[in-house]
Amino acid sequence: MEIHASRWTGKPYEKYGIKETEQYLPAIYNEQSQLTADIKADQSLQLDFDLKSDSQPSGE
């Protein structure tokens, strides 16, 4: 399972004329994720994960 979050960098993305975004969650929650969840047929699809990082910058 992967969790992604992006934010505006303030830089223009010239190809499409929009602002550039960046992934700001550490790779341990997406590309290098080891997160798992067991989902049963009668279970809600809301999953809560306690994400922690010493270097995680605050979003806008």
Phi, psi and omega in degrees: 000139179237144176240128181237146174212134180232160178217160178291139177268343184091352179268142177284140174262096193300328184299323183245359179069028178238171178282143179288147175241162177223148174284127181243001173272144178300152183301337179295347178256356179222268186303326181249025186296140170238019179289139177222160176206139175261123181241124178261158185305324183263015183260146175299150179272003177283122178242132180247125177240136178272096182272130181225142175199133177290333185254011183286114178287155178284146180274170178266000000 
